Amino acid sequence: MNERNDLNVANVSKQFAVITALKGAAFASPPGSFTAFLGPSGCGKTTLLRIIAGFETPTTGTVSIGGEVVAGDGR
């Protein structure tokens, strides 16, 4: 994905003990855009938002804002 994107989520997964809450989430949101997450209860929307906000650490993958990695890969 392009580093010029304002928000870049690459292969983000989150594991809680034996529960996989999120698996392989990936998207890029260009600067100035609005992004919405839709889906049924329990599909990982809140977990993804908590990872992007920095309240949770992804088990795998990275979150970049403005080209700078803010979560994942040792962050």
BELKA-V93791 format. One record per residue. PSI is psi in whole degrees, 0 to 359 (NA if undefined). Layout:
PSI, PSI
This chain:
157, 129, 345, 349, 145, 318, 126, 120, 122, 111, 45, 128, 154, 126, 128, 105, 248, 1, 126, 108, 334, 137, 114, 33, 134, 131, 163, 134, 113, 156, 137, 359, 166, 139, 137, 145, 122, 145, 172, 165, 134, 9, 355, 8, 309, 321, 316, 315, 321, 324, 314, 320, 344, 8, 338, 155, 131, 145, 319, 163, 180, 155, 126, 140, 122, 31, 355, 128, 123, 346, 139, 168, 53, 359, NA
